């Protein structure tokens, strides 16, 4: 219903000004009663708490991943993958499955090699 507790309060105030009450049959929530109004507010607080916790966990996970850094690929595996590509006997998917070199890394190395050859 809202993206933040502040927005939820604004919506509830606007509804109240228009003499509109919210009744949810599924959640058994009725803003015509004091308990219903309180529950409406608590549900909003819990939703915002959950959103903030997700944001914090995501930030912590990204920070941990940055701290670990990217794993380095064995240069010998990259050379082997490039040689398989040059042989033109296997598809890119087969090369990546056989060598463990990702498609993106293989294409990156191919582009790097092509740029080096073009400048020589």
Buried (B, 14 or more C-beta within 10 A) or exposed (E): EBEEBEEBBEBBEEEEEEEEEBEEEEEEBBBEEEEBBEBBBEBBEEBBEEEEEEEEEEEEEEEEEEEEEEEEBEEEBBEBBBEBBEEEEBEBEEBBEEBEBEEEBBEEBBEEEEEEEEEE
